[in-house]
């Protein structure tokens, strides 16, 4: 796209959510050169020179943020397994297709938590247009551990510290560590830790020494407990899988909340894409996890009731059930877990921006931030399913799927 000066625009809706709360009477958001320059009460008039888009029956909210994506993944059952065989050009094409799908669904920022051999960090993190991307590079994992094929294997305290420094040197935005096995790596144990507490603490210490947030993948109950003890900044999945299944001990939820650790439970399951009986690979995956979506929603509800701050991310790109552009499903499933609609909306806007280090850029309807906006049919503050009804998406002031102004 070209970089010419953008025209002054206004976007008005009778219903608005500012990233933290519903706005009575809706709002008019004024945009110039990709930045929000005004947020006015709904009936306010736009200054001269502003072309105003008003779509009756819509709600206006900040663009959404998917806090857990794998942009190199192509949504297929073998999305992660095929990564080592892809050329740089094929990886780049996969990332571009993923970002296009995200944007079409109203996602204007993405946190990539595991690329292949630095593809996202090196070539897609600083983008002039489209979704804002923050990225970890290959996740740090044990030798032969979960997602080892991405290129992040390390062992021992000194080697793990070097791995953190490598991410800083390569220009990553954060550090991710796989503290337990994973569902999609059959050779690992999802109910067991991949590192000792000393090793995880070394990674956390080195990341914080360098000023980087440290995000941990953890399915096992023991791994979640390890993450809290080590002082990570965020936990992905946080499934609390133990011998008795998936359950969050109340004292553990309280400890996570007290430490200010943000949790992305990676909800969002489009089960309709499993046409017919599951494939052998998918059947093995389901058997391996040993839980259902219903079980998962109950356990996420335990986290919420324990005071844990939840953010929304899909683990998008890893298979057909969790595709790029499915973030709205994750938000809807949060509400099904017992989270109020406005809190669920915040999990994909202002809270997600905080988790991604983007509060100075996006996640709110606020003057000075990027003009990342989403207009949807209906009122998601009372009926969360309305968030799926994207009408118009604006990314850094650029209209992605324009509707005629009225």
Secondary structure as UniProt FT lines:
FT   STRAND          9..13
FT   STRAND          15..17
FT   STRAND          22..23
FT   TURN            24..25
FT   STRAND          27..32
FT   TURN            33..34
FT   STRAND          35..41
FT   TURN            42..43
FT   TURN            48..49
FT   STRAND          51..54
FT   TURN            56..57
FT   STRAND          58..62
FT   STRAND          64..69
FT   TURN            71..72
FT   TURN            77..82
FT   HELIX           83..85
FT   HELIX           88..104
FT   TURN            105..106
FT   STRAND          107..112
FT   TURN            117..118
FT   HELIX           119..123
FT   STRAND          132..135
FT   STRAND          140..141
FT   TURN            143..144
FT   TURN            146..147
FT   HELIX           148..150
FT   HELIX           157..170
FT   STRAND          175..178
FT   TURN            183..184
FT   TURN            186..187
FT   TURN            190..191
FT   HELIX           197..209
FT   TURN            210..211
FT   STRAND          214..220
FT   HELIX           221..230
FT   STRAND          234..242
FT   TURN            243..244
FT   STRAND          245..246
FT   HELIX           250..258
FT   TURN            259..260
FT   STRAND          262..264
FT   HELIX           271..273
FT   HELIX           280..289
FT   HELIX           293..305
FT   TURN            306..307
FT   STRAND          310..311
FT   TURN            320..321
FT   TURN            324..325
FT   HELIX           327..336
FT   TURN            337..338
FT   HELIX           341..347
FT   TURN            348..349
FT   HELIX           350..356
FT   TURN            359..361
FT   TURN            367..368
FT   STRAND          373..377
FT   TURN            380..382
FT   HELIX           384..388
FT   STRAND          390..395
FT   TURN            396..397
FT   STRAND          398..399
//
